[in-house]
Amino acid sequence: MDSLDWKELPADEIVQRVTSRVQPGSIVLFHNAALHTPEALPAIIKTLLQEGYTFVPISQLILQGECTIDHTGRQCPAGS
């Protein structure tokens, strides 16, 4: 999901957007040069940890081998 931090949203809006939309397995996109991301990240991390989420390297989320991408953007093993 896109945090939309590149739109220079205030930090509290970035926090609300991310924490209200994240789901198990989500990959959240942030941008290096976004103005308010450094301010928003501590609250996002704290909230998600309190909700039981963990943070893992992207390599643990991406399926290995043949797969397809469905209309929602989720990876599916080939043939499913």
PyMOL commands that set and color helices and strands:
alter all, ss='L'
color gray80, all
select helices_A, chain A and resi 5-7+11-21+37-50+58-60
alter helices_A, ss='H'
color red, helices_A
select strands_A, chain A and resi 67-69+75-77
alter strands_A, ss='S'
color yellow, strands_A
deselect
rebuild
show_as cartoon
